Amino acid sequence: MDDYSRANRDRWDELVPIHAKSPFYDVAGFERGRIALDAVEREGVGNVIGKTLLHLQCHFGLSTLSWARLGAEVTGVDFSPRAIDLARKLARKQDLPADFICCDVYDLQHHLDRQFDVVFSSYGVLCWLSDLEPWGRTIARHLAPGGTFFLAEFHPFLWVFDDDPATRSLRLRYPYFKTPKPLRFEEDGTYTGDKLAKIRNTTTYEWSHSFSDVLQALIDAGLKIDEVREFDRCCYQALPIMKEAEKGWWKLPKEVGSLPLMFSIRATHRRGATNLLPRALEESPQKEPEPEEPERYAERQEHHGHAHTEPQDHEKSSGDDRAGVP
Ligand SMILES: C[S@@+](CC[C@H](N)C(=O)[O-])C[C@H]1O[C@@H](n2cnc3c(N)ncnc32)[C@H](O)[C@@H]1O
């Protein structure tokens, strides 16, 4: 694991107990039977009764266990030990059958040797990945022939805009295309808006991935893209100018215009495609440039969470709301 991933993992580890207590995640509601999946995810994946489902970057498993509640045989993967520990505890408490694997998605082949009817991932996952090519190959490797991959994610176009809470217009700030070094952010809050504790692991390293890079990674891995959708709504307030249009869905104000804020991709494993890539291509991503001097595209002094617009005391920005999000 490189220094960037370690910093990100330490932060995610620290966020787990904070998120577990957060109304944003509503664990109590989940324990009463709530399904922690939205309409885009549920409609996109469809009926999972009796299907095997692999959830990549599952955080502490609320969505994974929701798929279990809907009838799937689930396996969740995340590199945060505390997230996986909590996911296992929730599964036991709810008496839901589920496997959870604690590892980097790039190392999954060393921890898992089976294929699934569905591979699923959603919201706030791609920005943590340095390289989408091995990500695509991981999906292809664990997707059964004829199986379905489904991804719901924030649109990369959304991430180019200034997310400083003081910003009241669409102002370009971040690069759309991947940069040689990751973007470095300082953030002492979390997107749930909870201020329960001072977060020690404030530094994150994130990567921009263009829409075409996401699609191409899947195509190159041998997947057949069946459906691509773009949405003018978002499941949280990613930019301060967004307004809650209906419960749980945020949009740009009409006078500003419409832009893609989220997207989904459904793809099928072409029978006989990939999975037999040369060993050299199967390894983890190339080592990234040294972390000493990462480009500072933004420095966040304080972050109050995606759905909060209180005035903030910060130098440049409240930061990159890519840092997570369910
Ligand atoms: C925003 S969450 C996404 C899950 C879901 N949207 C939710 O909120 O429950 C992002 C997750 O990705 C995980 N993650 C980030 N990089 C990873 C990697 N390289 N391998 C495995 N998990 C990773 C983090 O630990 C975190 O739990």
The ligand as an SDF file (V2000), in Angstrom:
LIG
                    3D

 27 29  0  0  0  0  0  0  0  0999 V2000
  -18.0110    6.8900    0.2650 C   0  0  0  0  0  0  0  0  0  0  0  0
  -17.6830    5.2510    0.6770 S   0  0  0  0  0  0  0  0  0  0  0  0
  -18.6160    4.4620   -0.5520 C   0  0  0  0  0  0  0  0  0  0  0  0
  -19.6350    3.4990   -0.0040 C   0  0  0  0  0  0  0  0  0  0  0  0
  -21.0640    3.9710    0.1020 C   0  0  0  0  0  0  0  0  0  0  0  0
  -21.3560    4.9810   -0.8640 N   0  0  0  0  0  0  0  0  0  0  0  0
  -21.3780    4.4020    1.5190 C   0  0  0  0  0  0  0  0  0  0  0  0
  -21.3350    5.6010    1.8140 O   0  0  0  0  0  0  0  0  0  0  0  0
  -21.6470    3.5350    2.3400 O   0  0  0  0  0  0  0  0  0  0  0  0
  -16.0580    5.0040    0.0380 C   0  0  0  0  0  0  0  0  0  0  0  0
  -15.4310    3.7190    0.6050 C   0  0  0  0  0  0  0  0  0  0  0  0
  -14.3400    3.3510   -0.2400 O   0  0  0  0  0  0  0  0  0  0  0  0
  -13.3820    2.7170    0.5730 C   0  0  0  0  0  0  0  0  0  0  0  0
  -12.1380    2.6890   -0.1840 N   0  0  0  0  0  0  0  0  0  0  0  0
  -11.4450    3.7500   -0.6620 C   0  0  0  0  0  0  0  0  0  0  0  0
  -10.3850    3.3230   -1.3770 N   0  0  0  0  0  0  0  0  0  0  0  0
  -10.4140    1.9670   -1.3500 C   0  0  0  0  0  0  0  0  0  0  0  0
   -9.5970    0.9660   -1.9080 C   0  0  0  0  0  0  0  0  0  0  0  0
   -8.5230    1.2780   -2.6310 N   0  0  0  0  0  0  0  0  0  0  0  0
   -9.9110   -0.3270   -1.6930 N   0  0  0  0  0  0  0  0  0  0  0  0
  -10.9990   -0.6490   -0.9390 C   0  0  0  0  0  0  0  0  0  0  0  0
  -11.8160    0.2550   -0.3770 N   0  0  0  0  0  0  0  0  0  0  0  0
  -11.5280    1.5620   -0.5850 C   0  0  0  0  0  0  0  0  0  0  0  0
  -13.3740    3.5420    1.8440 C   0  0  0  0  0  0  0  0  0  0  0  0
  -12.8360    2.8510    2.9410 O   0  0  0  0  0  0  0  0  0  0  0  0
  -14.8540    3.8750    2.0080 C   0  0  0  0  0  0  0  0  0  0  0  0
  -15.4690    2.9780    2.8860 O   0  0  0  0  0  0  0  0  0  0  0  0
  1  2  1  0
  2  3  1  0
  2 10  1  0
  3  4  1  0
  4  5  1  0
  5  6  1  0
  5  7  1  0
  7  8  2  0
  7  9  1  0
 10 11  1  0
 11 12  1  0
 11 26  1  0
 12 13  1  0
 13 14  1  0
 13 24  1  0
 14 15  1  0
 14 23  1  0
 15 16  2  0
 16 17  1  0
 17 18  1  0
 17 23  2  0
 18 19  1  0
 18 20  2  0
 20 21  1  0
 21 22  2  0
 22 23  1  0
 24 25  1  0
 24 26  1  0
 26 27  1  0
M  CHG  2   2   1   9  -1
M  END
$$$$
